[in-house]
Amino acid sequence: MIAYKGFNSDMTCTMGRGTFQYAPGVTVDETETGAQCAHTGLHCAEDPLDVLDYYGNPEKSRYFIVRAEGDIHEDAHGTRISCTRLTPVKEITIQKLALHACHYIVSHPERKNNRRVKEDKGTADEYFVIVRGKNPIARGDKGAILFLLQEAEDSKEIAEMAAYEVDGQDIKEDTWYDIAGNEVKKNGKGKTKKAQSA
C-alpha cells in the first residue's frame, strides 16, 4: 500500500528498539520482528498529516511517499501503520505533503480529520493551512499555502478544492480568502477581487 513517512534529515528514524537507516528507493526489511504498531515493524501513516505528529519540524525532517508491504498492522491511533517491508519511493516538501492530505480528505470525507485540519476558517503557519467547511476561508503569512476544501451543501463530500500561495501581491498577507480566491472582510461579508489559484 502507498503511505507517508517522515525521517530525520539524515534519513534515520528512532524507535524504542533502536535507530533505522533508510535511503531513497531502498527497501528495509523487518520480516523477522513482525508488525505491531508502537512495538515492532516499520512505521508510516495513511493520512499524510499524521506524519507531522512525529516529524513536525520541516527544517529538521524529510518527507516521503513510501510503499508499505509484507505484514501490515493498524491500531486506530490516527492512521498509523506498522509493516515488515518499507521503501521510501519519492521525497516531497511539506507543502506537497499537505496537498496529498487534501486528496486524502477528498477520498475519505467521512473520516475524522487530523487535528491540523481547521473547520470553516484557519490561519496558516509559515508553511500551510487546510480549511474545510461549507464556506471555508483562510489567511496566512507570505510564502504559506492556503488549501480550501468546500463541502457539498447536503453532505461532508468535498465539492470543490482550491489552493492559493500567499505571495503578497495577488494573495495578500493577513487577508481572508474564500474558495474562489475572493478577499473576505473580517465580518465574513462582502468580497473584493478574485485571485489566481496556485
N, C-alpha and C positions, 0 to 999 in steps of 0.2 A: 504494500500500500504506500501511497505518497503521503508524506507528513513533513513536519518542520522541526528544526533543531537549532539551538544556539550553542556557541562554543566560546571559550576564551579566545583572545586574539591569536594565540599560538596553536589553535585547533585542538586544544585539550578540553576535557571536562572531568570534573572530580565528583566521585560519589563516595559513600561511606567506605566502600571496599577498595578505593584506590583511584588513580588518575588514568584516563584512557586517552591515547593519542590518535587523532584522526587525520585524514588527508583527503582532499577533493578526489572523488572518483574511486577511492579505495574502500573496499568492504571490510568492516570489522566484524569478527565472528565470536560470539559468546555462547555457542550452542551447548557447551558443557555445563554452564551455570543455569540454563533455562531462563524464562522471562517471568518476572513478578515485579510489578511496579513498586518503586521505592526500595527494592531489595536486590533483585538480580536483573540481568539483561541490560540492554542499551535503550536509553530513553529518548523520546521525541514527543511531539504533540500533533493532533489532528487540526486543532484551531491554531493558526499562526500566532495569535495574540497570547496564547498560553506560554509560548516560549519566553516571553518577556517577564514572566514570573520568576524565571531562573537566570536569565541573561538580559537584564533591563537597561544596561548601560551600553549604548551602541559605540561609545568611544573605546570600550574595552572588550567588545564582543563581536562575533561574526555570526551571520545567519545563513542557513542553508535549507533548500528543499532537499529532503532525504527520501531514500527508499527503505522502508521497514519490511523485513522479511523474516522467514522462519516462524518460530513460535511467537504469537502476539498475545499480550495481556493488557487489558484495560481495567482501571479500578474506579472509574467515575470521579476521580479527582481532576476536575476540569476535563480536558480531553487527553490527558497523559497516557502514553503508550510505552510499554516495555516490549522489546523484541530481541531475538537472538542474532539477527544479522542486520547491520545498518550501513548504508552507503550515502555519504554526502554527494548529492548529484549536482546542484547548482547554487552558487553563492548569490544572495540577494541583499539589497540595502534594507534598512528598517522601514523606509517608505514603501518599498515593494512588498515587504512583509505585511504591512498594513493593507495594501491593495489586495493581496491574497486573502487576508482576513475578511475583506468586504465580499469577495467572491464566496468565501465560506458561509457568511451570513446569508447571502442570496440563495445558496444551495440548501441551507438549513434554517429557514426563517423562524421556526418554532422553538429551536433550541435556546437554552439560557445564554444570554450574552456574556462575554467576558467583561469583567469589571471596567475595562478600559473603553468600552463602547458607551457613549453618552446617549441619554434619551432626550429627544426634542431639541436640545441646544448644548453646545460644548465649545470650550476654548482649547486650541491646540497647544501642546508643549512645543519645544523648539523643532520637533520632527513632524507630528501629525495629530489629528483628532478624527475619530469616526463617530458620526452622529446619525442615529436612526429615529424615525418617528413619522407621524402623518405630515408634518411641515417642518422638517429639520432645518436648523440654522447653525452656523459655526463661524468662528473668528480665530485669528492666530497671529503670531509674530512673523516677521519676514523669513521666508525660507520654508515655513511649515506647509504641509499639505492638508487641505480640508476635504474630508471624504463625507459625502452626504448620501444617505440611503432613505428614500421616501417609501413608506409602506402604503399598500393599497388601502382604499377607504374602508373596506369591509373585512380586512384580514391583516395578518402580520407579514404576508408575502411582500417582497420588495418589488415595487412597481417601477422605480427609477433610481439610478445611481449617478452621481457626478463627483468629480474631483477638481479642486482648484488649488493652485500654488499661490501662496501669499508672496507676490513679487514687489509689492509697494507701489505698483502703478495700476494695472488692471484690477488686481485684488489688493486692497489696502490693508495695512496692519490695523489690528484692533477695531475692525469693522465687521459687523454681522452680515453674512451672505446666506441666501436660500439656495435651494436645489437648482434654480435656473441661473444662478450667478448674479442675482439682483441684490443690491445693498438693502438691508432691512434696518429701519430705525429702532432705537432701543426699546420702544414700547411694542415692537413687533408689527407695527402698522406703517404703511407707506413704503414704497420701494422706488429705487432710483435705477441707474443704468445697469444693463446686463453685461456681465464679464464673459470672457472666453474660458471654456472648460480646458483643464490641463490635459 
